[in-house]
Amino acid sequence: MIHSTPHSHDITVVRPGVERLTAINAKTFKEEVGALVEAGAGRLVIDFKETTFLDSSGLGALTGVLKKIGHRGDLVVCGLSAEVEQLFRICRMDRVFTVYRDEASAIQALSEKA
């Protein structure tokens, strides 16, 4: 389901690979990204460019991945559609996750933090 691309500075870009991250596929997303974390990926950019809808299960899966990384790494999000960005604001997830406009700016910010 997910597509991941390693970058320099131990940054991995993850794309959910679905248009809608919902109860139907959130568990798979969480497990697949969790497996990346267990394999050593600790600095993640989740790119939602191709994901137009998230429900509470999708947000829960994202939060679960953040907990798995803990203080050992970073998790940022980028490429939020207007609808997903609104959901992040309503649920105050924009205070939990650092949000970047696009993949390039997210990678640059994490690289500078290294």
Biopython code that builds the backbone (N, CA, C, O; Angstrom):
import numpy as np
from Bio.PDB.StructureBuilder import StructureBuilder

atoms = [
    (1, "MET", "N", (0.824, -1.194, 0.000)),
    (1, "MET", "CA", (0.000, 0.000, 0.000)),
    (1, "MET", "C", (0.869, 1.259, 0.000)),
    (1, "MET", "O", (0.744, 2.090, -0.900)),
    (2, "ILE", "N", (1.756, 1.413, 1.007)),
    (2, "ILE", "CA", (2.557, 2.640, 1.071)),
    (2, "ILE", "C", (3.693, 2.591, 0.059)),
    (2, "ILE", "O", (4.109, 1.524, -0.393)),
    (3, "HIS", "N", (4.176, 3.773, -0.279)),
    (3, "HIS", "CA", (5.353, 3.915, -1.131)),
    (3, "HIS", "C", (6.353, 4.716, -0.317)),
    (3, "HIS", "O", (6.027, 5.802, 0.161)),
    (4, "SER", "N", (7.559, 4.202, -0.149)),
    (4, "SER", "CA", (8.557, 4.939, 0.621)),
    (4, "SER", "C", (9.799, 5.158, -0.221)),
    (4, "SER", "O", (10.192, 4.310, -1.023)),
    (5, "THR", "N", (10.411, 6.326, -0.015)),
    (5, "THR", "CA", (11.611, 6.703, -0.740)),
    (5, "THR", "C", (12.626, 7.240, 0.243)),
    (5, "THR", "O", (12.374, 8.254, 0.894)),
    (6, "PRO", "N", (13.787, 6.574, 0.371)),
    (6, "PRO", "CA", (14.816, 7.102, 1.264)),
    (6, "PRO", "C", (15.510, 8.318, 0.655)),
    (6, "PRO", "O", (15.698, 8.395, -0.559)),
    (7, "HIS", "N", (15.886, 9.263, 1.510)),
    (7, "HIS", "CA", (16.623, 10.457, 1.099)),
    (7, "HIS", "C", (17.849, 10.595, 1.984)),
    (7, "HIS", "O", (18.066, 9.783, 2.883)),
    (8, "SER", "N", (18.645, 11.614, 1.735)),
    (8, "SER", "CA", (19.821, 11.849, 2.561)),
    (8, "SER", "C", (19.391, 12.246, 3.980)),
    (8, "SER", "O", (18.218, 12.524, 4.227)),
    (9, "HIS", "N", (20.343, 12.269, 4.892)),
    (9, "HIS", "CA", (20.107, 12.606, 6.304)),
    (9, "HIS", "C", (19.138, 11.637, 6.967)),
    (9, "HIS", "O", (18.424, 12.020, 7.894)),
    (10, "ASP", "N", (19.100, 10.387, 6.508)),
    (10, "ASP", "CA", (18.219, 9.359, 7.080)),
    (10, "ASP", "C", (16.738, 9.738, 7.029)),
    (10, "ASP", "O", (15.959, 9.313, 7.881)),
    (11, "ILE", "N", (16.353, 10.527, 6.044)),
    (11, "ILE", "CA", (14.957, 10.935, 5.882)),
    (11, "ILE", "C", (14.288, 9.967, 4.911)),
    (11, "ILE", "O", (14.844, 9.639, 3.862)),
    (12, "THR", "N", (13.097, 9.518, 5.271)),
    (12, "THR", "CA", (12.309, 8.655, 4.399)),
    (12, "THR", "C", (10.989, 9.345, 4.111)),
    (12, "THR", "O", (10.283, 9.758, 5.032)),
    (13, "VAL", "N", (10.657, 9.469, 2.843)),
    (13, "VAL", "CA", (9.367, 10.033, 2.448)),
    (13, "VAL", "C", (8.395, 8.879, 2.245)),
    (13, "VAL", "O", (8.687, 7.922, 1.528)),
    (14, "VAL", "N", (7.241, 8.984, 2.885)),
    (14, "VAL", "CA", (6.224, 7.938, 2.801)),
    (14, "VAL", "C", (4.973, 8.529, 2.175)),
    (14, "VAL", "O", (4.486, 9.577, 2.599)),
    (15, "ARG", "N", (4.462, 7.848, 1.168)),
    (15, "ARG", "CA", (3.179, 8.227, 0.563)),
    (15, "ARG", "C", (2.192, 7.118, 0.886)),
    (15, "ARG", "O", (2.470, 5.947, 0.628)),
    (16, "PRO", "N", (1.031, 7.475, 1.453)),
    (16, "PRO", "CA", (0.073, 6.436, 1.841)),
    (16, "PRO", "C", (-0.368, 5.529, 0.698)),
    (16, "PRO", "O", (-0.739, 4.381, 0.942)),
    (17, "GLY", "N", (-0.338, 6.009, -0.536)),
    (17, "GLY", "CA", (-0.700, 5.161, -1.659)),
    (17, "GLY", "C", (-2.196, 4.964, -1.828)),
    (17, "GLY", "O", (-2.633, 4.103, -2.591)),
    (18, "VAL", "N", (-2.976, 5.758, -1.119)),
    (18, "VAL", "CA", (-4.434, 5.684, -1.239)),
    (18, "VAL", "C", (-4.999, 7.097, -1.305)),
    (18, "VAL", "O", (-4.417, 8.044, -0.776)),
    (19, "GLU", "N", (-6.143, 7.215, -1.967)),
    (19, "GLU", "CA", (-6.794, 8.519, -2.044)),
    (19, "GLU", "C", (-7.518, 8.845, -0.740)),
    (19, "GLU", "O", (-7.628, 10.008, -0.352)),
    (20, "ARG", "N", (-8.013, 7.793, -0.066)),
    (20, "ARG", "CA", (-8.758, 7.972, 1.182)),
    (20, "ARG", "C", (-8.148, 7.080, 2.263)),
    (20, "ARG", "O", (-8.144, 5.856, 2.137)),
    (21, "LEU", "N", (-7.634, 7.702, 3.324)),
    (21, "LEU", "CA", (-7.075, 6.948, 4.449)),
    (21, "LEU", "C", (-8.163, 6.858, 5.518)),
    (21, "LEU", "O", (-8.397, 7.799, 6.276)),
    (22, "THR", "N", (-8.812, 5.711, 5.556)),
    (22, "THR", "CA", (-9.991, 5.526, 6.409)),
    (22, "THR", "C", (-9.873, 4.232, 7.215)),
    (22, "THR", "O", (-8.839, 3.565, 7.191)),
    (23, "ALA", "N", (-10.937, 3.891, 7.921)),
    (23, "ALA", "CA", (-10.962, 2.670, 8.728)),
    (23, "ALA", "C", (-10.637, 1.437, 7.884)),
    (23, "ALA", "O", (-10.114, 0.453, 8.405)),
    (24, "ILE", "N", (-10.938, 1.483, 6.607)),
    (24, "ILE", "CA", (-10.704, 0.344, 5.715)),
    (24, "ILE", "C", (-9.215, 0.029, 5.575)),
    (24, "ILE", "O", (-8.838, -1.141, 5.516)),
    (25, "ASN", "N", (-8.356, 1.067, 5.520)),
    (25, "ASN", "CA", (-6.945, 0.835, 5.243)),
    (25, "ASN", "C", (-5.989, 1.441, 6.269)),
    (25, "ASN", "O", (-4.774, 1.314, 6.117)),
    (26, "ALA", "N", (-6.503, 2.094, 7.302)),
    (26, "ALA", "CA", (-5.638, 2.771, 8.279)),
    (26, "ALA", "C", (-4.747, 1.790, 9.035)),
    (26, "ALA", "O", (-3.588, 2.095, 9.315)),
    (27, "LYS", "N", (-5.278, 0.618, 9.364)),
    (27, "LYS", "CA", (-4.487, -0.365, 10.109)),
    (27, "LYS", "C", (-3.291, -0.827, 9.269)),
    (27, "LYS", "O", (-2.180, -0.952, 9.784)),
    (28, "THR", "N", (-3.519, -1.077, 7.994)),
    (28, "THR", "CA", (-2.436, -1.484, 7.094)),
    (28, "THR", "C", (-1.389, -0.380, 6.993)),
    (28, "THR", "O", (-0.189, -0.648, 7.059)),
    (29, "PHE", "N", (-1.844, 0.859, 6.835)),
    (29, "PHE", "CA", (-0.934, 2.009, 6.775)),
    (29, "PHE", "C", (-0.062, 2.051, 8.034)),
    (29, "PHE", "O", (1.161, 2.166, 7.947)),
    (30, "LYS", "N", (-0.698, 1.957, 9.195)),
    (30, "LYS", "CA", (0.035, 2.022, 10.462)),
    (30, "LYS", "C", (1.053, 0.881, 10.568)),
    (30, "LYS", "O", (2.189, 1.100, 10.989)),
    (31, "GLU", "N", (0.650, -0.323, 10.189)),
    (31, "GLU", "CA", (1.558, -1.476, 10.263)),
    (31, "GLU", "C", (2.739, -1.327, 9.314)),
    (31, "GLU", "O", (3.875, -1.620, 9.688)),
    (32, "GLU", "N", (2.481, -0.873, 8.085)),
    (32, "GLU", "CA", (3.547, -0.746, 7.092)),
    (32, "GLU", "C", (4.541, 0.356, 7.473)),
    (32, "GLU", "O", (5.753, 0.179, 7.344)),
    (33, "VAL", "N", (4.021, 1.493, 7.943)),
    (33, "VAL", "CA", (4.924, 2.569, 8.358)),
    (33, "VAL", "C", (5.632, 2.161, 9.650)),
    (33, "VAL", "O", (6.807, 2.477, 9.836)),
    (34, "GLY", "N", (4.933, 1.466, 10.536)),
    (34, "GLY", "CA", (5.554, 0.957, 11.757)),
    (34, "GLY", "C", (6.709, 0.017, 11.454)),
    (34, "GLY", "O", (7.726, 0.033, 12.148)),
    (35, "ALA", "N", (6.555, -0.804, 10.420)),
    (35, "ALA", "CA", (7.627, -1.714, 10.009)),
    (35, "ALA", "C", (8.845, -0.927, 9.526)),
    (35, "ALA", "O", (9.980, -1.328, 9.783)),
    (36, "LEU", "N", (8.619, 0.189, 8.829)),
    (36, "LEU", "CA", (9.735, 1.053, 8.406)),
    (36, "LEU", "C", (10.481, 1.586, 9.626)),
    (36, "LEU", "O", (11.711, 1.603, 9.658)),
    (37, "VAL", "N", (9.717, 2.021, 10.630)),
    (37, "VAL", "CA", (10.313, 2.567, 11.856)),
    (37, "VAL", "C", (11.131, 1.475, 12.552)),
    (37, "VAL", "O", (12.254, 1.721, 12.994)),
    (38, "GLU", "N", (10.574, 0.291, 12.645)),
    (38, "GLU", "CA", (11.284, -0.817, 13.286)),
    (38, "GLU", "C", (12.553, -1.191, 12.517)),
    (38, "GLU", "O", (13.525, -1.672, 13.099)),
    (39, "ALA", "N", (12.529, -0.965, 11.209)),
    (39, "ALA", "CA", (13.698, -1.267, 10.378)),
    (39, "ALA", "C", (14.743, -0.153, 10.440)),
    (39, "ALA", "O", (15.790, -0.248, 9.800)),
    (40, "GLY", "N", (14.462, 0.900, 11.206)),
    (40, "GLY", "CA", (15.457, 1.949, 11.398)),
    (40, "GLY", "C", (15.117, 3.306, 10.837)),
    (40, "GLY", "O", (15.880, 4.251, 11.034)),
    (41, "ALA", "N", (14.000, 3.443, 10.143)),
    (41, "ALA", "CA", (13.610, 4.758, 9.617)),
    (41, "ALA", "C", (13.061, 5.588, 10.776)),
    (41, "ALA", "O", (12.008, 5.275, 11.332)),
    (42, "GLY", "N", (13.782, 6.642, 11.133)),
    (42, "GLY", "CA", (13.359, 7.444, 12.277)),
    (42, "GLY", "C", (12.995, 8.869, 11.938)),
    (42, "GLY", "O", (12.509, 9.612, 12.792)),
    (43, "ARG", "N", (13.227, 9.256, 10.696)),
    (43, "ARG", "CA", (12.904, 10.630, 10.284)),
    (43, "ARG", "C", (11.993, 10.525, 9.073)),
    (43, "ARG", "O", (12.450, 10.309, 7.950)),
    (44, "LEU", "N", (10.699, 10.682, 9.317)),
    (44, "LEU", "CA", (9.705, 10.434, 8.272)),
    (44, "LEU", "C", (9.013, 11.711, 7.829)),
    (44, "LEU", "O", (8.682, 12.578, 8.638)),
    (45, "VAL", "N", (8.805, 11.804, 6.523)),
    (45, "VAL", "CA", (7.938, 12.814, 5.917)),
    (45, "VAL", "C", (6.767, 12.036, 5.338)),
    (45, "VAL", "O", (6.950, 11.226, 4.429)),
    (46, "ILE", "N", (5.570, 12.274, 5.851)),
    (46, "ILE", "CA", (4.381, 11.633, 5.291)),
    (46, "ILE", "C", (3.783, 12.616, 4.289)),
    (46, "ILE", "O", (3.303, 13.685, 4.664)),
    (47, "ASP", "N", (3.818, 12.245, 3.018)),
    (47, "ASP", "CA", (3.348, 13.112, 1.938)),
    (47, "ASP", "C", (1.923, 12.726, 1.556)),
    (47, "ASP", "O", (1.684, 11.667, 0.976)),
    (48, "PHE", "N", (0.987, 13.601, 1.891)),
    (48, "PHE", "CA", (-0.427, 13.353, 1.621)),
    (48, "PHE", "C", (-0.906, 13.987, 0.315)),
    (48, "PHE", "O", (-2.102, 14.205, 0.126)),
    (49, "LYS", "N", (0.038, 14.280, -0.582)),
    (49, "LYS", "CA", (-0.307, 14.953, -1.840)),
    (49, "LYS", "C", (-1.420, 14.231, -2.601)),
    (49, "LYS", "O", (-2.291, 14.874, -3.187)),
    (50, "GLU", "N", (-1.392, 12.901, -2.592)),
    (50, "GLU", "CA", (-2.390, 12.138, -3.359)),
    (50, "GLU", "C", (-3.536, 11.630, -2.490)),
    (50, "GLU", "O", (-4.402, 10.896, -2.968)),
    (51, "THR", "N", (-3.542, 12.016, -1.221)),
    (51, "THR", "CA", (-4.610, 11.602, -0.308)),
    (51, "THR", "C", (-5.545, 12.787, -0.100)),
    (51, "THR", "O", (-5.136, 13.834, 0.403)),
    (52, "THR", "N", (-6.795, 12.611, -0.489)),
    (52, "THR", "CA", (-7.739, 13.726, -0.422)),
    (52, "THR", "C", (-8.666, 13.657, 0.782)),
    (52, "THR", "O", (-9.388, 14.614, 1.061)),
    (53, "PHE", "N", (-8.655, 12.524, 1.508)),
    (53, "PHE", "CA", (-9.569, 12.388, 2.639)),
    (53, "PHE", "C", (-8.938, 11.533, 3.728)),
    (53, "PHE", "O", (-8.326, 10.501, 3.451)),
    (54, "LEU", "N", (-9.094, 11.976, 4.963)),
    (54, "LEU", "CA", (-8.684, 11.223, 6.151)),
    (54, "LEU", "C", (-9.878, 11.199, 7.088)),
    (54, "LEU", "O", (-10.585, 12.199, 7.219)),
    (55, "ASP", "N", (-10.111, 10.062, 7.744)),
    (55, "ASP", "CA", (-11.113, 10.051, 8.802)),
    (55, "ASP", "C", (-10.392, 9.862, 10.136)),
    (55, "ASP", "O", (-9.162, 9.894, 10.188)),
    (56, "SER", "N", (-11.147, 9.667, 11.204)),
    (56, "SER", "CA", (-10.535, 9.549, 12.526)),
    (56, "SER", "C", (-9.607, 8.341, 12.607)),
    (56, "SER", "O", (-8.619, 8.374, 13.341)),
    (57, "SER", "N", (-9.909, 7.280, 11.869)),
    (57, "SER", "CA", (-9.024, 6.112, 11.855)),
    (57, "SER", "C", (-7.685, 6.446, 11.203)),
    (57, "SER", "O", (-6.636, 5.996, 11.663)),
    (58, "GLY", "N", (-7.725, 7.225, 10.144)),
    (58, "GLY", "CA", (-6.493, 7.660, 9.489)),
    (58, "GLY", "C", (-5.651, 8.531, 10.404)),
    (58, "GLY", "O", (-4.433, 8.371, 10.476)),
    (59, "LEU", "N", (-6.306, 9.458, 11.108)),
    (59, "LEU", "CA", (-5.588, 10.296, 12.069)),
    (59, "LEU", "C", (-5.032, 9.450, 13.207)),
    (59, "LEU", "O", (-3.919, 9.687, 13.677)),
    (60, "GLY", "N", (-5.807, 8.465, 13.647)),
    (60, "GLY", "CA", (-5.353, 7.570, 14.715)),
    (60, "GLY", "C", (-4.125, 6.779, 14.301)),
    (60, "GLY", "O", (-3.200, 6.596, 15.093)),
    (61, "ALA", "N", (-4.116, 6.311, 13.059)),
    (61, "ALA", "CA", (-2.960, 5.565, 12.549)),
    (61, "ALA", "C", (-1.727, 6.458, 12.507)),
    (61, "ALA", "O", (-0.630, 6.032, 12.870)),
    (62, "LEU", "N", (-1.911, 7.697, 12.062)),
    (62, "LEU", "CA", (-0.804, 8.651, 11.996)),
    (62, "LEU", "C", (-0.262, 8.939, 13.394)),
    (62, "LEU", "O", (0.951, 9.005, 13.591)),
    (63, "THR", "N", (-1.151, 9.108, 14.351)),
    (63, "THR", "CA", (-0.754, 9.346, 15.739)),
    (63, "THR", "C", (-0.024, 8.128, 16.300)),
    (63, "THR", "O", (0.942, 8.273, 17.049)),
    (64, "GLY", "N", (-0.486, 6.924, 15.940)),
    (64, "GLY", "CA", (0.178, 5.701, 16.376)),
    (64, "GLY", "C", (1.603, 5.606, 15.877)),
    (64, "GLY", "O", (2.491, 5.154, 16.599)),
    (65, "VAL", "N", (1.826, 6.034, 14.636)),
    (65, "VAL", "CA", (3.183, 6.034, 14.067)),
    (65, "VAL", "C", (4.051, 7.039, 14.829)),
    (65, "VAL", "O", (5.215, 6.764, 15.118)),
    (66, "LEU", "N", (3.486, 8.195, 15.151)),
    (66, "LEU", "CA", (4.221, 9.206, 15.903)),
    (66, "LEU", "C", (4.651, 8.652, 17.266)),
    (66, "LEU", "O", (5.779, 8.875, 17.703)),
    (67, "LYS", "N", (3.753, 7.934, 17.926)),
    (67, "LYS", "CA", (4.083, 7.326, 19.222)),
    (67, "LYS", "C", (5.192, 6.291, 19.071)),
    (67, "LYS", "O", (6.069, 6.186, 19.928)),
    (68, "LYS", "N", (5.153, 5.530, 17.987)),
    (68, "LYS", "CA", (6.165, 4.496, 17.754)),
    (68, "LYS", "C", (7.548, 5.121, 17.577)),
    (68, "LYS", "O", (8.541, 4.586, 18.071)),
    (69, "ILE", "N", (7.613, 6.247, 16.876)),
    (69, "ILE", "CA", (8.891, 6.943, 16.689)),
    (69, "ILE", "C", (9.357, 7.539, 18.013)),
    (69, "ILE", "O", (10.541, 7.485, 18.347)),
    (70, "GLY", "N", (8.415, 8.106, 18.760)),
    (70, "GLY", "CA", (8.750, 8.697, 20.051)),
    (70, "GLY", "C", (9.774, 9.802, 19.924)),
    (70, "GLY", "O", (9.729, 10.608, 18.994)),
    (71, "HIS", "N", (10.698, 9.833, 20.870)),
    (71, "HIS", "CA", (11.726, 10.873, 20.882)),
    (71, "HIS", "C", (12.959, 10.476, 20.087)),
    (71, "HIS", "O", (13.944, 11.214, 20.062)),
    (72, "ARG", "N", (12.915, 9.315, 19.436)),
    (72, "ARG", "CA", (14.071, 8.831, 18.681)),
    (72, "ARG", "C", (14.172, 9.458, 17.307)),
    (72, "ARG", "O", (15.205, 9.333, 16.648)),
    (73, "GLY", "N", (13.124, 10.128, 16.861)),
    (73, "GLY", "CA", (13.156, 10.651, 15.503)),
    (73, "GLY", "C", (12.165, 11.765, 15.284)),
    (73, "GLY", "O", (11.732, 12.429, 16.225)),
    (74, "ASP", "N", (11.811, 11.962, 14.029)),
    (74, "ASP", "CA", (10.898, 13.035, 13.634)),
    (74, "ASP", "C", (9.844, 12.489, 12.692)),
    (74, "ASP", "O", (10.099, 11.563, 11.922)),
    (75, "LEU", "N", (8.664, 13.069, 12.761)),
    (75, "LEU", "CA", (7.607, 12.760, 11.806)),
    (75, "LEU", "C", (6.926, 14.076, 11.461)),
    (75, "LEU", "O", (6.373, 14.749, 12.331)),
    (76, "VAL", "N", (6.972, 14.433, 10.191)),
    (76, "VAL", "CA", (6.299, 15.635, 9.709)),
    (76, "VAL", "C", (5.376, 15.232, 8.563)),
    (76, "VAL", "O", (5.528, 14.160, 7.977)),
    (77, "VAL", "N", (4.426, 16.099, 8.254)),
    (77, "VAL", "CA", (3.501, 15.824, 7.154)),
    (77, "VAL", "C", (3.575, 16.958, 6.143)),
    (77, "VAL", "O", (3.957, 18.081, 6.473)),
    (78, "CYS", "N", (3.204, 16.644, 4.909)),
    (78, "CYS", "CA", (3.207, 17.663, 3.861)),
    (78, "CYS", "C", (2.166, 17.313, 2.811)),
    (78, "CYS", "O", (1.595, 16.222, 2.806)),
    (79, "GLY", "N", (1.936, 18.273, 1.922)),
    (79, "GLY", "CA", (1.060, 18.047, 0.779)),
    (79, "GLY", "C", (-0.410, 17.888, 1.136)),
    (79, "GLY", "O", (-1.135, 17.167, 0.452)),
    (80, "LEU", "N", (-0.862, 18.553, 2.200)),
    (80, "LEU", "CA", (-2.251, 18.392, 2.621)),
    (80, "LEU", "C", (-3.206, 19.108, 1.662)),
    (80, "LEU", "O", (-2.994, 20.269, 1.314)),
    (81, "SER", "N", (-4.247, 18.408, 1.244)),
    (81, "SER", "CA", (-5.301, 19.053, 0.457)),
    (81, "SER", "C", (-6.053, 19.999, 1.389)),
    (81, "SER", "O", (-5.893, 19.928, 2.607)),
    (82, "ALA", "N", (-6.864, 20.875, 0.827)),
    (82, "ALA", "CA", (-7.626, 21.820, 1.640)),
    (82, "ALA", "C", (-8.509, 21.090, 2.653)),
    (82, "ALA", "O", (-8.630, 21.526, 3.798)),
    (83, "GLU", "N", (-9.123, 19.982, 2.234)),
    (83, "GLU", "CA", (-10.007, 19.229, 3.123)),
    (83, "GLU", "C", (-9.239, 18.584, 4.265)),
    (83, "GLU", "O", (-9.671, 18.637, 5.416)),
    (84, "VAL", "N", (-8.096, 17.972, 3.947)),
    (84, "VAL", "CA", (-7.289, 17.322, 4.977)),
    (84, "VAL", "C", (-6.700, 18.364, 5.922)),
    (84, "VAL", "O", (-6.641, 18.151, 7.133)),
    (85, "GLU", "N", (-6.267, 19.485, 5.366)),
    (85, "GLU", "CA", (-5.722, 20.555, 6.210)),
    (85, "GLU", "C", (-6.784, 21.079, 7.167)),
    (85, "GLU", "O", (-6.490, 21.364, 8.328)),
    (86, "GLN", "N", (-8.010, 21.207, 6.689)),
    (86, "GLN", "CA", (-9.108, 21.662, 7.549)),
    (86, "GLN", "C", (-9.349, 20.656, 8.679)),
    (86, "GLN", "O", (-9.559, 21.053, 9.825)),
    (87, "LEU", "N", (-9.319, 19.370, 8.365)),
    (87, "LEU", "CA", (-9.484, 18.337, 9.382)),
    (87, "LEU", "C", (-8.365, 18.434, 10.421)),
    (87, "LEU", "O", (-8.623, 18.326, 11.620)),
    (88, "PHE", "N", (-7.135, 18.637, 9.972)),
    (88, "PHE", "CA", (-6.013, 18.788, 10.894)),
    (88, "PHE", "C", (-6.256, 19.961, 11.844)),
    (88, "PHE", "O", (-5.988, 19.860, 13.041)),
    (89, "ARG", "N", (-6.765, 21.077, 11.305)),
    (89, "ARG", "CA", (-7.026, 22.250, 12.151)),
    (89, "ARG", "C", (-8.159, 21.980, 13.130)),
    (89, "ARG", "O", (-8.042, 22.293, 14.314)),
    (90, "ILE", "N", (-9.258, 21.399, 12.645)),
    (90, "ILE", "CA", (-10.417, 21.130, 13.504)),
    (90, "ILE", "C", (-10.036, 20.202, 14.660)),
    (90, "ILE", "O", (-10.446, 20.422, 15.799)),
    (91, "CYS", "N", (-9.262, 19.183, 14.363)),
    (91, "CYS", "CA", (-8.847, 18.200, 15.381)),
    (91, "CYS", "C", (-7.591, 18.629, 16.127)),
    (91, "CYS", "O", (-7.094, 17.906, 16.991)),
    (92, "ARG", "N", (-7.079, 19.815, 15.787)),
    (92, "ARG", "CA", (-5.870, 20.367, 16.389)),
    (92, "ARG", "C", (-4.629, 19.513, 16.139)),
    (92, "ARG", "O", (-3.660, 19.572, 16.896)),
    (93, "MET", "N", (-4.670, 18.734, 15.086)),
    (93, "MET", "CA", (-3.500, 17.932, 14.723)),
    (93, "MET", "C", (-2.383, 18.814, 14.173)),
    (93, "MET", "O", (-1.225, 18.400, 14.122)),
    (94, "ASP", "N", (-2.739, 20.043, 13.758)),
    (94, "ASP", "CA", (-1.708, 20.968, 13.284)),
    (94, "ASP", "C", (-0.822, 21.425, 14.441)),
    (94, "ASP", "O", (0.229, 22.024, 14.215)),
    (95, "ARG", "N", (-1.237, 21.148, 15.673)),
    (95, "ARG", "CA", (-0.396, 21.445, 16.841)),
    (95, "ARG", "C", (0.443, 20.231, 17.234)),
    (95, "ARG", "O", (1.425, 20.358, 17.966)),
    (96, "VAL", "N", (0.056, 19.067, 16.749)),
    (96, "VAL", "CA", (0.769, 17.822, 17.063)),
    (96, "VAL", "C", (1.836, 17.547, 16.001)),
    (96, "VAL", "O", (2.954, 17.143, 16.320)),
    (97, "PHE", "N", (1.480, 17.768, 14.754)),
    (97, "PHE", "CA", (2.378, 17.498, 13.629)),
    (97, "PHE", "C", (2.837, 18.803, 13.001)),
    (97, "PHE", "O", (2.056, 19.746, 12.870)),
    (98, "THR", "N", (4.106, 18.855, 12.614)),
    (98, "THR", "CA", (4.587, 19.986, 11.837)),
    (98, "THR", "C", (4.166, 19.747, 10.396)),
    (98, "THR", "O", (4.427, 18.688, 9.825)),
    (99, "VAL", "N", (3.506, 20.753, 9.814)),
    (99, "VAL", "CA", (2.951, 20.628, 8.462)),
    (99, "VAL", "C", (3.747, 21.509, 7.502)),
    (99, "VAL", "O", (3.976, 22.689, 7.766)),
    (100, "TYR", "N", (4.166, 20.913, 6.378)),
    (100, "TYR", "CA", (4.868, 21.653, 5.334)),
    (100, "TYR", "C", (4.031, 21.640, 4.063)),
    (100, "TYR", "O", (3.209, 20.751, 3.840)),
    (101, "ARG", "N", (4.263, 22.640, 3.250)),
    (101, "ARG", "CA", (3.497, 22.804, 2.017)),
    (101, "ARG", "C", (3.724, 21.625, 1.064)),
    (101, "ARG", "O", (2.779, 21.091, 0.484)),
    (102, "ASP", "N", (5.000, 21.227, 0.911)),
    (102, "ASP", "CA", (5.305, 20.164, -0.042)),
    (102, "ASP", "C", (6.499, 19.340, 0.441)),
    (102, "ASP", "O", (7.148, 19.669, 1.433)),
    (103, "GLU", "N", (6.758, 18.281, -0.280)),
    (103, "GLU", "CA", (7.828, 17.348, 0.077)),
    (103, "GLU", "C", (9.190, 18.035, 0.153)),
    (103, "GLU", "O", (9.959, 17.787, 1.082)),
    (104, "ALA", "N", (9.492, 18.898, -0.820)),
    (104, "ALA", "CA", (10.801, 19.551, -0.859)),
    (104, "ALA", "C", (11.035, 20.404, 0.385)),
    (104, "ALA", "O", (12.117, 20.354, 0.968)),
    (105, "SER", "N", (10.043, 21.182, 0.797)),
    (105, "SER", "CA", (10.238, 22.028, 1.978)),
    (105, "SER", "C", (10.324, 21.196, 3.251)),
    (105, "SER", "O", (11.040, 21.572, 4.179)),
    (106, "ALA", "N", (9.612, 20.075, 3.316)),
    (106, "ALA", "CA", (9.686, 19.186, 4.488)),
    (106, "ALA", "C", (11.068, 18.553, 4.584)),
    (106, "ALA", "O", (11.652, 18.501, 5.667)),
    (107, "ILE", "N", (11.596, 18.069, 3.460)),
    (107, "ILE", "CA", (12.936, 17.457, 3.442)),
    (107, "ILE", "C", (13.998, 18.486, 3.814)),
    (107, "ILE", "O", (14.916, 18.197, 4.582)),
    (108, "GLN", "N", (13.863, 19.690, 3.259)),
    (108, "GLN", "CA", (14.841, 20.725, 3.552)),
    (108, "GLN", "C", (14.842, 21.060, 5.039)),
    (108, "GLN", "O", (15.908, 21.182, 5.643)),
    (109, "ALA", "N", (13.667, 21.210, 5.631)),
    (109, "ALA", "CA", (13.576, 21.543, 7.062)),
    (109, "ALA", "C", (14.180, 20.439, 7.925)),
    (109, "ALA", "O", (14.913, 20.730, 8.870)),
    (110, "LEU", "N", (13.883, 19.175, 7.614)),
    (110, "LEU", "CA", (14.452, 18.071, 8.387)),
    (110, "LEU", "C", (15.969, 17.975, 8.174)),
    (110, "LEU", "O", (16.708, 17.652, 9.104)),
    (111, "SER", "N", (16.423, 18.251, 6.967)),
    (111, "SER", "CA", (17.869, 18.203, 6.683)),
    (111, "SER", "C", (18.615, 19.254, 7.498)),
    (111, "SER", "O", (19.704, 18.995, 8.010)),
    (112, "GLU", "N", (18.026, 20.435, 7.613)),
    (112, "GLU", "CA", (18.663, 21.523, 8.359)),
    (112, "GLU", "C", (18.657, 21.221, 9.851)),
    (112, "GLU", "O", (19.494, 21.736, 10.593)),
    (113, "LYS", "N", (17.725, 20.395, 10.291)),
    (113, "LYS", "CA", (17.602, 20.045, 11.699)),
    (113, "LYS", "C", (18.617, 18.972, 12.091)),
    (113, "LYS", "O", (18.894, 18.777, 13.275)),
    (114, "ALA", "N", (19.167, 18.280, 11.099)),
    (114, "ALA", "CA", (20.076, 17.147, 11.360)),
    (114, "ALA", "C", (21.307, 17.544, 12.141)),
    (114, "ALA", "O", (22.153, 16.699, 12.431)),
]
sb = StructureBuilder()
sb.init_structure("model")
sb.init_model(0)
sb.init_chain("A")
sb.init_seg("    ")
for serial, (resi, resn, name, xyz) in enumerate(atoms, 1):
    if name == "N":
        sb.init_residue(resn, " ", resi, " ")
    sb.init_atom(name, np.array(xyz, "f"), 0.0, 1.0, " ", f" {name:<3s}", serial, name[0])
structure = sb.get_structure()
